[in-house]
Structure formats: C-alpha cells, structure tokens
C-alpha cells in the first residue's frame, strides 16, 4: 500500500503543479506554455488511471469466487480467458497436464496469477510464438510452469517481481502484476521463480505445497498437447 501511495503521489504532485502554472498563464498563454502544462497534467492522470485499473483487475473477477476447483481445470479456464489475445498475436498455447488427479483450490487468486502470467507471455510474443503450460505434482509440490519463446528476462530475473518494475514500453504496463502474483503465491506457502529459457524466452514456475490445497472433488481429464517433460528440473 505504501509503494502504491508513493507511486500515485508522484504524478499527482506534478499534476497539481502544472494545473497551478496553467492557471497563472491562462489569460496570456505565452509561447504555448498552457498547452504544454495541460499535456503534462494529462500524462500524469493517465499514469494514475493505469495503476488504479491494474489494481482493480486483481481485486475483482468476472468469474466471481470459484468453488473448489481442480488446478488443471483452473489453468484451462485461464487459457480460455486469454485465447482471443493469443490468437491475435499468433501465439500457440500447448497445455500438458501430467496428473489427472491434481489437488484443488478455492477462490480466484491462483486463477488470477495464471491469467497474468499467460497475458505477460502473450505480450512478450507480439509476432507470434509458442507458450507451453505443463502442470504436475513433484515431491509433494503442485507445479505450474508457464514458458514462452518471447523477449526474455532482464539480467537479474528477480527484478520482475519488484513493484512497478516493468520491461514493457511506457504506457503498456505498470509493473504491478508480477508483484501481486508473488504475494498471492506466497500466501499459499508457495514460491514463484522466473528463469531464462534456452534459445530465448522466459519461464515462470509456480510451486505450491499439496498441503496448502485440497483434494480434488473430481478427476480432471488431461487436456492439451504433450510437450515432452516441460516441468524440467526447477
């Protein structure tokens, strides 16, 4: 909350300053200064709108609260949610559900995490690519891996989880999404790790203890195409 308040306060301070300057020159408007001041004010307001919109996106869900849902089914719902955007970017999504009897979770947080990771991966492949999403249970840990063939990660991958850090163009992202994802996963006693993919691209691996989940109310059928052993050794 402190970081968000600070980030919102910066453009707000600038907006107030430019509005005050605009009022001073409103009657004369020399050298186009009024237009410049109002343009800067608009830029600051748009930044604030973007931050607030991203926070709202995580605080609500069009699906409401999920009942007890198998993790494979939850991942599949996230894929369907982002399928239109993937089609527009020419991105092929290949899911590989290694365990048909995956545990279940209640609520929307893990769904939101998956949606954010898939959306980021699609954004990183504007000219098309391949997104692989295997799931499974390894050593009493539920593992979900989202790997793309996109633009990759910064030299220090952990930076992507810092609030307001973003590699996207100005106006394309606030850098809040992955920070919130990290908090959501850690709230389930899990971890999320970013790593580079051989040949280019990025992978985000989520590990959540089976003990933090619940038994699945039903067996979830395997959906998607096989992608070998994509869970890797992480």
ChimeraX attribute file (.defattr): number of C-alpha atoms within 10 A of each C-alpha:
attribute: neighborCount
match mode: 1-to-1
recipient: residues
	/A:1	6
	/A:2	7
	/A:3	10
	/A:4	15
	/A:5	9
	/A:6	11
	/A:7	16
	/A:8	18
	/A:9	13
	/A:10	13
	/A:11	20
	/A:12	17
	/A:13	12
	/A:14	17
	/A:15	21
	/A:16	13
	/A:17	14
	/A:18	20
	/A:19	15
	/A:20	13
	/A:21	15
	/A:22	19
	/A:23	13
	/A:24	12
	/A:25	14
	/A:26	13
	/A:27	9
	/A:28	11
	/A:29	13
	/A:30	10
	/A:31	8
	/A:32	10
	/A:33	15
	/A:34	20
	/A:35	14
	/A:36	13
	/A:37	20
	/A:38	16
	/A:39	14
	/A:40	17
	/A:41	21
	/A:42	15
	/A:43	15
	/A:44	19
	/A:45	16
	/A:46	14
	/A:47	20
	/A:48	19
	/A:49	13
	/A:50	15
	/A:51	18
	/A:52	14
	/A:53	13
	/A:54	15
	/A:55	16
	/A:56	11
	/A:57	13
	/A:58	17
	/A:59	11
	/A:60	13
	/A:61	14
	/A:62	6
	/A:63	10
	/A:64	9
	/A:65	12
	/A:66	14
	/A:67	11
	/A:68	17
	/A:69	21
	/A:70	24
	/A:71	27
	/A:72	28
	/A:73	19
	/A:74	21
	/A:75	24
	/A:76	18
	/A:77	16
	/A:78	21
	/A:79	21
	/A:80	13
	/A:81	14
	/A:82	16
	/A:83	18
	/A:84	12
	/A:85	15
	/A:86	25
	/A:87	13
	/A:88	12
	/A:89	17
	/A:90	16
	/A:91	23
	/A:92	16
	/A:93	22
	/A:94	17
	/A:95	23
	/A:96	23
	/A:97	27
	/A:98	18
	/A:99	18
	/A:100	18
	/A:101	20
	/A:102	28
	/A:103	25
	/A:104	21
	/A:105	22
	/A:106	16
	/A:107	14
	/A:108	19
	/A:109	23
	/A:110	20
	/A:111	22
	/A:112	23
	/A:113	23
	/A:114	23
	/A:115	21
	/A:116	20
	/A:117	21
	/A:118	28
	/A:119	18
	/A:120	17
	/A:121	27
	/A:122	29
	/A:123	19
	/A:124	22
	/A:125	21
	/A:126	15
	/A:127	12
	/A:128	18
	/A:129	19
	/A:130	18
	/A:131	24
	/A:132	22
	/A:133	28
	/A:134	28
	/A:135	26
	/A:136	22
	/A:137	20
	/A:138	13
	/A:139	8
	/A:140	12
	/A:141	17
	/A:142	22
	/A:143	24
	/A:144	25
	/A:145	26
	/A:146	23
	/A:147	26
	/A:148	28
	/A:149	23
	/A:150	24
	/A:151	16
	/A:152	21
	/A:153	20
	/A:154	14
	/A:155	8
	/A:156	9
	/A:157	14
	/A:158	13
	/A:159	17
	/A:160	19
	/A:161	21
	/A:162	15
	/A:163	17
	/A:164	19
	/A:165	16
	/A:166	19
	/A:167	17
	/A:168	13
	/A:169	8
	/A:170	9
	/A:171	10
	/A:172	11
	/A:173	18
	/A:174	22
	/A:175	19
	/A:176	20
	/A:177	25
	/A:178	22
	/A:179	16
	/A:180	20
	/A:181	23
	/A:182	18
	/A:183	17
	/A:184	18
	/A:185	18
	/A:186	15
	/A:187	13
	/A:188	18
	/A:189	13
	/A:190	19
	/A:191	18
	/A:192	21
	/A:193	15
	/A:194	20
	/A:195	18
	/A:196	19
	/A:197	16
	/A:198	10
	/A:199	9
	/A:200	13
	/A:201	21
	/A:202	23
	/A:203	25
	/A:204	20
	/A:205	21
	/A:206	24
	/A:207	25
	/A:208	21
	/A:209	17
	/A:210	20
	/A:211	13
	/A:212	15
	/A:213	19
	/A:214	15
	/A:215	16
	/A:216	17
	/A:217	13
	/A:218	13
	/A:219	15
	/A:220	18
	/A:221	13
	/A:222	16
	/A:223	15
	/A:224	15
	/A:225	14
	/A:226	16
	/A:227	14
	/A:228	9
	/A:229	10
	/A:230	17
	/A:231	21
	/A:232	9
	/A:233	5
	/A:234	10
